[in-house]
């Protein structure tokens, strides 16, 4: 039939292997990113977290990437180990059919903050920045970063 599509099953790679890998669920990715962010914020290694949970660091990696879904009891244990409520892992979960509780339009900017703090560099920069006690020096650091960012935009 013209224009109709036929499902031929899973794709076969050039090596003859079936490609049955599914895309990660965005909620699993978000929860995993929050686990990683909290773990790094505490200065805890994947190995240490895995040890506390009775799993390998590779399993922790899969949870953090959203490759493997975290079960309810495991998420509860992770929350205990990381010292946060379970709800922490679902905070700032945008676009899931719910309107923000507040009337302010901060959803998009919060996403950037979560992305920034989910990166190793972002966490390191945030920790170092918070150690600067002098407000004038902190403002100068912000100015410096803005200048550097503007310079990198101009060079593209």
Phi and psi in degrees as a GROMACS rama.xvg file:
@    title "Ramachandran Plot"
@    xaxis  label "Phi"
@    yaxis  label "Psi"
@TYPE xy
-75.2875  129.379  UNK-2
83.885  -5.71497  UNK-3
-93.5044  149.064  UNK-4
-107.188  143.921  UNK-5
-116.751  128.99  UNK-6
-79.1837  115.3  UNK-7
-98.7745  14.0714  UNK-8
87.7915  -165.838  UNK-9
-64.704  149.493  UNK-10
-70.1781  149.379  UNK-11
-112.114  127.195  UNK-12
-76.6456  171.521  UNK-13
-60.9218  -27.6297  UNK-14
-82.8532  1.16282  UNK-15
84.9403  11.0088  UNK-16
-95.8631  144.84  UNK-17
-76.1396  137.446  UNK-18
-98.0732  94.0793  UNK-19
-108.213  8.35861  UNK-20
-67.924  130.256  UNK-21
-97.2154  154.635  UNK-22
-70.8036  145.218  UNK-23
-68.147  144.276  UNK-24
-71.1251  133.811  UNK-25
-57.8989  -31.7404  UNK-26
-69.7729  -40.8435  UNK-27
-62.6298  -39.1577  UNK-28
-64.1661  -43.8827  UNK-29
-63.2249  -48.001  UNK-30
-61.3586  -43.3358  UNK-31
-62.3338  -39.5796  UNK-32
-65.3034  -36.7573  UNK-33
-68.9294  -36.5143  UNK-34
-61.4841  -48.0328  UNK-35
-61.2466  -45.8404  UNK-36
-59.1226  -46.1098  UNK-37
-66.9873  -41.7966  UNK-38
-61.297  -46.8581  UNK-39
-66.6369  -39.3176  UNK-40
-59.2852  -34.7714  UNK-41
-83.2762  -7.3559  UNK-42
74.1654  27.4358  UNK-43
-98.6171  137.568  UNK-44
-80.4423  161.695  UNK-45
-61.6054  -37.3199  UNK-46
-63.0007  -44.0459  UNK-47
-64.8617  -43.1823  UNK-48
-63.1653  -45.0774  UNK-49
-59.671  -42.2796  UNK-50
-60.3293  -42.5217  UNK-51
-65.8091  -26.0986  UNK-52
-98.246  -9.61401  UNK-53
77.1916  30.4909  UNK-54
-132.192  171.232  UNK-55
-82.2114  160.948  UNK-56
-65.7634  -27.8676  UNK-57
-64.1499  -37.1457  UNK-58
-66.6801  -39.5782  UNK-59
-60.2876  -43.1089  UNK-60
-57.4153  -44.4847  UNK-61
-65.0661  -38.8387  UNK-62
-62.9682  -46.1578  UNK-63
-65.9112  -31.9577  UNK-64
-82.2439  -13.6475  UNK-65
83.9665  7.57849  UNK-66
-66.3449  -43.2641  UNK-67
-110.688  137.036  UNK-68
-76.6113  140.483  UNK-69
-92.6348  122.498  UNK-70
-70.1042  162.725  UNK-71
-59.242  -47.4124  UNK-72
-66.8632  -36.4891  UNK-73
-68.1868  -41.7158  UNK-74
-63.9299  -36.9999  UNK-75
-62.1328  -43.4492  UNK-76
-66.9187  -40.9433  UNK-77
-60.3262  -43.7198  UNK-78
-60.0118  -41.1502  UNK-79
-63.8632  -46.9754  UNK-80
-62.9721  -39.2376  UNK-81
-88.6743  -2.7868  UNK-82
70.2076  36.9939  UNK-83
-134.467  159.172  UNK-84
-73.4885  157.049  UNK-85
-56.9148  -35.1932  UNK-86
-60.0685  -23.2484  UNK-87
-55.0168  -38.1312  UNK-88
-71.8471  -16.4905  UNK-89
-104.975  -3.00963  UNK-90
-61.3761  146.285  UNK-91
61.4812  24.3857  UNK-92
-80.0604  105.152  UNK-93
-98.6133  156.176  UNK-94
72.1045  27.5543  UNK-95
-108.458  33.1331  UNK-96
86.5521  -0.786425  UNK-97
-109.532  144.215  UNK-98
-86.3541  147.682  UNK-99
-57.4249  145.173  UNK-100
-64.3454  -36.7632  UNK-101
-90.0921  159.746  UNK-102
-84.4739  -0.207456  UNK-103
-85.7824  145.132  UNK-104
-91.2178  75.4224  UNK-105
-111.81  -0.234502  UNK-106
-53.4651  -47.9574  UNK-107
-67.4103  -42.4771  UNK-108
-67.8777  -32.3107  UNK-109
-64.5612  -34.6102  UNK-110
-61.1111  -39.6598  UNK-111
-65.0007  -39.0609  UNK-112
-64.0891  -45.3475  UNK-113
-62.323  -44.3819  UNK-114
-60.0597  -44.8891  UNK-115
-61.9332  -48.541  UNK-116
-73.8216  -13.8684  UNK-117
-80.9133  -16.8853  UNK-118
-87.1241  149.852  UNK-119
-59.9318  -44.3905  UNK-120
-64.1596  -40.6923  UNK-121
-62.1416  -43.2188  UNK-122
-66.6383  -41.8378  UNK-123
-63.4567  -43.9276  UNK-124
-64.2221  -42.1427  UNK-125
-63.2206  -45.3519  UNK-126
-61.3441  -46.7392  UNK-127
-64.7594  -42.1378  UNK-128
-61.467  -40.936  UNK-129
-69.5789  -17.0569  UNK-130
-80.7014  -14.1429  UNK-131
-78.148  115.237  UNK-132
-83.6145  -32.5048  UNK-133
-78.0233  118.06  UNK-134
-61.47  -34.6744  UNK-135
-65.8382  -40.9273  UNK-136
-65.1281  -40.6334  UNK-137
-62.6139  -41.3995  UNK-138
-61.8671  -39.5358  UNK-139
-64.234  -38.4876  UNK-140
-63.3237  -43.1624  UNK-141
-61.5486  -44.4697  UNK-142
-59.6293  -43.8715  UNK-143
-59.5899  -47.0456  UNK-144
-63.7434  -41.2153  UNK-145
-60.6882  -44.3011  UNK-146
-61.0799  -45.6628  UNK-147
-62.7931  -40.8612  UNK-148
-66.4416  -42.5909  UNK-149
-63.325  -38.6795  UNK-150
-65.6704  -37.0078  UNK-151
-74.4215  -28.6442  UNK-152
-69.0724  -38.5935  UNK-153
-68.7265  -28.5829  UNK-154
-81.4825  -4.42739  UNK-155
